[in-house]
Amino acid sequence: MIPVVRHGGEEARAFIEKFRARSEEKNQSVDEAVREILENVRTRGDEAVSAYTQKFDGVCPEKTEISRAEMETLSKTCDPAFLAALKEAAGNIRDFHARQKQQSWCEMRPDGVCMGQRVRGLKRVGIYVPGGTAAYPSSVLMNAIPAKIAGVEEIIMVTPPGKAGRPNPDILAAALEAGVDRVFLIGGAQGVAALAYGTETVPRVDKIVGPGNLYVATAKRLLYGTVDIDMVAGPSEILIVADDSANPRFLAADLMSQAEHDRMASAVLLTTSAQIADETVRELYEQIKTLSRKEIIESSLDHFGAVILCDSEAEAVEFANALAPEHLELCVKAPFDYLGRIDNAGSVFLGHYSPEPLGDYYAGPNHVLPTGGTARFFSPLSVDSFLKKSSFLYYTKEALSPAAQKIVTLAEAEGLTAHANSIKVRQ
C-alpha cells in the first residue's frame, strides 16, 4: 500500500519527482471548458449561471439568495453538539487571527515632511464553499473570520445547492457564526465567475477565497488579475518527521487523515528508525479496515505516499525544507529544537499530541495553506490576505528644496527628463 524507501536512493528521487509533478499538471480540456463558462457568465450574467446550475447540479433553486431568516431557521436544525463545537472553534480562530491585525501609521518630521501608510480591509470578498458530500463548515470559519477582522465591508458566499435545491444547514450555521453577509446557492466555475464579474443579483467582489474541485480551482486561476485570489491550491499533503519516541499508531492515523482527502493527496513519513517505519506500515493496514474512505486512502498512499528512512535528523530536516509541505508534523522527543530549522512549511505541528486535524478544525491557526512546495514563498491565509495598503507623502517647499537636485540626477540617469522637469519647475 505504501512504499518504504531509503533517502538518497533512486526510489526516493523518483517519488520526489512524482510528488512535484502532480501539482504542475494541468488539464487542457478543463481549461477550455472553464474559459467558456467564464465568458458566458461574463456576457449573460444570471441567465448563464442558472443554465449551468441546472446542467451541473441537476436543479436550479427558485431563489438563489438565502435570506438571513432562512439561514437562522435552517441552522437550528443542526446537531447541538456540532453548533457548540463550531462556536468554540470560531472563538479560537478569532483569537489567533486578532493578533495579526495591522495598524495604519503616520510620521511627522521636524522639517515638515509627513509620510505614512494607510491600512484597510478590502471592500467586498467572495468565499466559495463546496456543498453536498464535500461540505466543509470549517472552511467557512477559516476564510470569513480573518476577513472580518481585517475590516472587509461585505462577505459574499457562494455554495452549490443540494440535490433538493436546498443549502447545507451546517454551512449556513458556520456562515452565521463567522459573519458572512450574503449567501447564494451557486456552485462550480459559474459561481466563481459570478463573484468575479458580478451579475444582476450577485455583487462583484475584489477577492475570491475558498476551496473547490478542479473546475473551481481552474476558474480562480484564470480569473486572477480580474480579481485577487487566495492561492492556486493543489492536492493536500502531510509530511511527518518521526524519531524513535513516536507512536506508530498515531503516525498511521495522521498519514491517513490527509490521504482521505482525495486520490491525489500525499502522505509521507520521514524517520531515522527502521522499527518505527515497519510498525507504522503495519498500523496502516490495520486501521484502514474500519475507515469509510478506504479506497481513496489506498489509492493516495499507493501513488503519492511513502515512508522514507533517513540516516540522521539533519537529513530529515533538509528533506522537509526541500519538499516544503503544506502540513508538517514533528513527532519527535524535542520538537521545539527542530522548529528554528524548519524554513519551508505551511503549518507546523509540534509533538505527539498535536495532530494535523487539530489545526484543521479547532486550535486557531488557519488551515488554508500553501501546497505543492509553494510554502517556499507563500504563507497561510491570514488577516493580511484581506488588507490593502496605500502609502502617502507630504513635502513642503522648504523640505523639497535640498532633495531636488538629487532627484533630478537620478531621473536624468534613467533618461526620464519629464520626471526631472517635474522637480525643476518647482525650484
C-alpha positions in Angstrom: 0.0 0.0 0.0 2.8 2.4 0.8 6.5 2.0 -0.2 9.4 2.1 2.3 12.5 3.6 0.6 15.9 4.9 1.6 16.6 8.6 1.4 19.0 9.4 -1.4 18.2 6.2 -3.3 16.7 6.0 -6.8 13.2 5.2 -5.5 13.2 8.2 -3.2 14.3 10.5 -6.0 11.6 9.1 -8.3 9.0 9.7 -5.6 10.0 13.3 -5.2 9.7 13.9 -8.9 6.3 12.4 -9.0 5.2 14.4 -5.9 6.2 17.6 -7.6 4.8 16.8 -11.0 1.3 16.1 -9.5 0.9 19.8 -8.6 2.2 21.0 -12.0 -0.2 19.0 -14.2 -2.9 21.0 -16.0 -5.8 19.6 -17.9 -6.2 21.5 -21.2 -9.8 20.3 -21.7 -10.8 21.6 -18.3 -9.1 24.9 -19.1 -11.1 25.2 -22.3 -14.4 24.2 -20.6 -13.9 26.7 -17.8 -13.0 29.5 -20.2 -16.3 29.0 -21.9 -18.2 29.1 -18.6 -16.4 32.3 -17.6 -17.1 34.1 -20.8 -20.8 33.0 -20.8 -21.3 34.3 -17.2 -19.4 37.5 -18.0 -21.7 38.3 -21.0 -25.0 36.7 -20.0 -24.9 37.0 -16.2 -27.7 35.3 -14.2 -29.1 33.6 -17.3 -25.8 31.7 -17.8 -25.5 31.0 -14.1 -29.0 29.4 -13.9 -28.3 27.3 -17.0 -25.1 25.9 -15.7 -26.6 25.3 -12.2 -29.3 23.2 -13.9 -26.8 21.4 -16.0 -24.2 20.6 -13.4 -26.3 20.4 -10.1 -29.5 19.0 -11.7 -31.6 21.6 -10.0 -31.9 25.3 -10.1 -33.4 26.8 -6.9 -36.3 29.2 -7.3 -34.5 31.7 -5.1 -30.7 31.9 -5.5 -30.1 34.0 -2.4 -30.7 32.6 1.1 -32.2 35.2 3.4 -30.9 35.8 6.9 -34.1 34.4 8.4 -33.8 31.2 6.3 -30.2 30.8 7.5 -31.2 31.1 11.1 -34.1 28.7 10.7 -32.0 26.0 8.9 -29.1 26.4 11.3 -31.4 25.5 14.2 -31.8 22.0 12.6 -28.1 21.3 13.1 -26.8 18.9 15.8 -26.5 21.0 19.1 -23.1 19.4 19.7 -21.9 20.5 16.3 -23.1 24.0 16.9 -21.3 24.1 20.3 -18.1 22.8 18.8 -18.4 25.3 15.9 -18.8 28.2 18.2 -15.8 27.2 20.3 -13.6 26.7 17.2 -14.7 30.1 15.9 -13.6 31.7 19.2 -10.1 30.1 18.9 -9.8 31.2 15.3 -10.8 34.8 16.1 -8.3 34.9 19.0 -5.4 33.7 16.8 -6.1 36.0 13.9 -6.9 39.1 16.0 -3.2 39.1 16.8 -2.3 39.6 13.1 -4.2 42.9 12.6 -2.0 45.8 11.4 -2.5 49.5 12.0 -2.1 52.5 9.8 0.8 54.8 10.7 2.0 58.3 10.1 5.3 60.0 10.8 5.7 63.8 11.1 9.3 65.1 10.8 10.7 68.3 12.1 11.3 69.7 8.6 7.5 69.5 7.8 7.6 66.2 5.9 4.7 63.8 6.6 4.6 60.2 5.3 2.9 57.0 6.3 0.8 54.1 5.3 -2.9 53.6 5.4 -4.1 50.0 6.1 -7.7 49.0 5.5 -9.8 45.9 4.6 -11.0 45.1 1.1 -14.5 46.4 0.2 -16.0 43.1 -0.8 -14.7 39.5 -0.6 -16.2 36.3 -2.1 -16.0 32.9 -0.4 -16.5 29.7 -2.3 -17.7 26.8 -0.1 -18.2 23.3 -1.5 -21.5 21.6 -0.8 -23.1 18.2 -0.9 -20.9 15.3 0.4 -17.8 17.6 0.4 -19.3 20.2 2.7 -16.7 21.9 4.9 -18.1 24.3 7.5 -14.6 24.7 9.0 -13.5 26.4 5.7 -16.2 29.0 6.2 -14.7 29.9 9.6 -11.1 29.9 8.3 -11.9 32.2 5.3 -14.5 34.5 6.8 -13.2 35.2 10.2 -9.8 36.7 9.1 -11.7 38.8 6.5 -14.0 40.2 9.2 -11.0 41.0 11.5 -9.3 42.8 8.6 -12.3 45.1 8.2 -13.8 43.7 5.0 -17.1 45.6 4.4 -19.1 42.7 2.9 -18.5 39.0 2.6 -20.4 37.2 -0.2 -20.6 33.4 0.0 -21.5 31.0 -2.8 -22.2 27.3 -2.3 -23.8 24.7 -4.5 -27.4 23.7 -4.0 -28.0 20.2 -2.6 -29.9 17.6 -4.6 -33.2 19.1 -3.5 -32.1 22.6 -4.3 -31.5 23.4 -0.6 -28.4 24.6 1.2 -26.4 22.6 3.7 -27.5 23.7 7.2 -24.1 23.1 8.7 -22.5 25.5 6.2 -25.2 28.1 6.9 -24.6 27.8 10.7 -20.9 28.4 10.1 -21.7 31.4 7.9 -23.8 32.9 10.6 -21.1 32.3 13.2 -18.4 33.8 11.0 -20.3 36.9 10.0 -20.9 36.2 6.3 -23.2 38.9 4.9 -25.0 37.2 1.9 -25.2 33.6 0.7 -26.1 32.5 -2.8 -26.8 28.9 -3.9 -24.4 28.8 -6.8 -21.6 26.3 -7.3 -18.8 25.4 -9.7 -16.9 27.6 -12.1 -20.1 29.6 -12.7 -20.2 30.6 -9.0 -16.6 31.8 -9.1 -17.4 33.7 -12.4 -20.4 35.3 -10.8 -18.3 36.6 -7.9 -15.5 37.9 -10.2 -17.7 39.6 -12.8 -20.9 40.3 -10.9 -24.3 39.6 -12.2 -27.7 41.1 -11.9 -28.1 39.6 -8.5 -24.5 38.6 -7.3 -22.3 41.6 -6.4 -18.8 41.8 -7.9 -16.1 41.1 -5.4 -12.4 42.2 -5.1 -11.1 38.8 -4.0 -12.2 35.2 -4.1 -11.1 32.6 -1.5 -12.1 29.1 -0.6 -11.5 25.5 -1.7 -13.2 23.7 -4.6 -12.8 21.0 -7.2 -10.6 21.2 -10.3 -13.1 23.4 -12.2 -13.3 25.8 -9.3 -9.5 25.9 -8.9 -9.1 26.4 -12.6 -11.7 29.3 -12.6 -9.8 31.0 -9.8 -6.5 30.7 -11.6 -7.9 32.0 -14.9 -9.6 34.9 -13.2 -6.5 36.1 -11.2 -6.0 39.7 -12.3 -9.7 40.3 -12.8 -9.9 39.6 -9.0 -7.4 38.6 -6.4 -7.4 35.1 -5.1 -6.1 33.4 -2.0 -3.9 30.9 -3.9 -4.0 28.2 -6.6 -4.3 25.2 -4.2 -3.1 21.8 -5.3 -3.8 18.4 -3.7 -3.4 18.2 0.1 -0.3 16.8 1.7 1.3 15.9 5.0 4.9 15.2 5.9 5.7 13.7 9.3 9.2 13.7 10.8 9.4 11.0 13.5 12.2 9.6 15.7 12.1 6.5 17.9 9.9 8.2 20.5 7.0 8.3 18.1 3.9 6.1 18.4 3.3 4.2 15.1 -0.5 4.1 15.8 -0.5 7.9 15.8 1.7 8.2 12.8 -0.5 5.8 10.7 -3.7 7.7 11.8 -2.2 11.0 10.9 -0.9 9.9 7.4 -4.4 8.6 6.6 -6.1 11.8 7.8 -4.6 13.5 4.8 -4.7 10.6 2.4 -8.5 10.5 2.7 -8.9 13.9 1.1 -8.6 12.6 -2.4 -6.6 10.2 -4.6 -4.0 12.9 -5.4 -3.3 13.7 -1.7 0.2 12.9 -0.5 1.2 11.5 2.9 4.9 11.0 3.7 6.8 9.8 6.8 10.4 10.6 7.4 12.1 8.6 10.1 15.5 7.5 11.3 14.0 4.3 12.8 13.5 1.2 10.7 11.4 -0.2 13.5 9.1 2.8 13.5 8.8 2.6 9.7 7.8 -1.1 9.8 5.3 -0.7 12.7 3.7 2.3 11.0 3.1 0.3 7.8 1.5 -2.5 9.8 -0.7 0.0 11.6 -1.8 1.5 8.2 -3.0 -2.0 7.1 -4.8 -2.5 10.4 -6.5 0.9 10.9 -7.6 1.3 7.3 -10.0 -1.6 7.6 -12.6 0.5 9.6 -12.3 3.8 7.6 -15.2 5.0 5.4 -12.9 6.3 2.6 -10.7 3.2 2.5 -10.4 3.1 -1.3 -9.4 6.7 -1.6 -6.8 6.3 1.1 -5.3 3.2 -0.5 -5.0 5.0 -3.9 -3.4 8.1 -2.3 -0.9 6.0 -0.4 -0.1 3.8 -3.4 0.6 6.7 -5.7 1.7 9.6 -3.6 2.6 8.1 -0.2 6.0 7.0 1.1 7.9 6.0 4.2 11.4 7.3 3.8 14.3 6.1 6.0 16.8 8.8 6.8 20.3 8.4 8.3 20.0 11.4 10.6 17.6 14.0 11.9 19.6 16.6 10.0 18.9 14.7 6.8 15.2 14.6 7.6 15.1 18.4 8.2 16.9 19.0 5.0 14.4 16.8 3.1 11.4 18.6 4.8 12.7 22.0 3.8 13.2 20.8 0.2 9.7 19.4 0.0 8.1 22.5 1.6 4.9 20.6 2.7 1.5 22.0 3.4 1.4 20.3 6.8 4.5 19.2 8.8 4.2 17.2 11.9 7.3 16.9 14.2 6.7 13.7 16.1 10.0 13.8 17.9 11.3 13.9 21.5 12.2 17.6 21.4 10.1 19.3 18.7 11.0 22.8 19.7 14.6 22.0 18.9 13.6 21.4 15.3 11.3 24.4 14.9 14.0 27.0 14.3 15.4 24.9 11.5 12.2 24.5 9.6 12.1 27.2 6.9 9.5 25.8 4.5 6.2 24.6 5.7 2.6 25.9 5.6 1.8 24.9 9.2 4.0 23.0 11.8 2.5 20.7 14.4 4.8 20.0 17.4 5.0 16.9 19.4 3.0 13.7 19.7 -0.3 15.3 20.7 -0.7 18.0 18.1 -2.1 16.1 15.1 -3.0 17.9 11.9 -6.8 17.8 12.4 -6.3 19.9 15.5 -5.3 22.7 13.2 -7.9 21.9 10.5 -10.8 22.4 12.8 -10.2 23.9 16.2 -6.9 25.3 17.6 -6.9 28.7 15.8 -4.2 28.8 13.1 -5.6 28.9 9.6 -6.0 25.7 7.6 -5.8 27.4 4.2 -2.2 26.7 3.4 0.3 26.7 0.5 0.6 23.3 -1.3 2.9 21.7 -3.9 6.1 23.2 -2.5 4.8 26.8 -2.6 5.4 27.1 1.1 8.9 28.2 0.0 7.4 31.6 -0.8 3.7 31.6 0.1 2.1 32.0 3.6 -1.1 30.7 5.1 -4.3 32.7 4.7 -4.4 35.4 7.3 -5.8 38.8 8.1 -3.1 40.2 5.8 -4.7 38.4 2.9 -7.7 40.7 3.2 -5.9 44.0 3.6 -4.7 46.6 1.1 -2.2 49.3 1.9 -1.6 52.8 0.5 1.4 55.0 1.2 1.1 58.8 1.5 3.6 61.6 1.3 3.6 65.3 2.0 6.6 67.7 1.5 6.7 71.4 2.0 8.6 73.7 -0.5 11.4 74.0 2.1 11.7 70.2 2.5 11.7 69.6 -1.2 14.5 72.1 -2.0 17.5 70.2 -0.6 16.4 66.9 -2.2 15.5 68.4 -5.6 18.9 68.2 -7.4 19.4 64.6 -6.2 16.1 63.6 -7.6 16.9 65.3 -10.9 20.2 63.5 -11.1 18.6 60.1 -10.6 15.8 60.8 -13.1 18.2 62.0 -15.8 20.4 58.9 -15.2 17.4 56.9 -16.3 16.7 59.1 -19.3 13.4 60.3 -17.8 13.7 64.0 -18.4 10.0 64.7 -17.8 10.4 63.3 -14.3 13.4 65.6 -13.8 11.4 68.6 -15.2 8.6 67.9 -12.7 11.1 68.7 -9.9 12.9 71.6 -11.8 9.7 73.6 -12.3 9.2 73.7 -8.5 12.6 75.3 -7.8 
